[in-house]
């Protein structure tokens, strides 16, 4: 039996990427409606109310999960676009590096904002 090794996918298959994107999309969808409900049900939003909302451990943990999901979702989508449309190897490599650095930066800032380390 022959096995095909995909060098560019880092051990993932297209099906795994598809499933990961669908799961992360569902988490983002649920989070959107939680936040929408918060904005609809809270008539006067102030810093204290906003901080109080994010003091709940469930909201903090779910927000962290959604932040991680957003980064993974974006990475898979952008990786797919970059590998499909940028054919020059070094340009593709630089593009992926820039995207990775941006996503890591967004993740670090998000975690810092959420947990205040």
C-alpha angles and dihedrals in degrees: 000000000000123000124205116221116209107206098186098051097062092230098316127117128218090253092054090050090049092050093046091051092049093049092047090046090055091051091050090048093052092046090051090057093045089054092043089052090050092052093045095046096043110073098185114034114194132163090264092052091046092048091046091053091052093045089076108100092219092056092047094049093043091048090051090049090049091047090053090045091051092052093048092044091050093045094053093046096046092042089055093049094045094049092046098048109025107069099170105095100217094044089050091048093050091046092052091046092052092048091048092050092048093048092048089048092050090048093050092048091047093050091046091050092047102043101020097220 
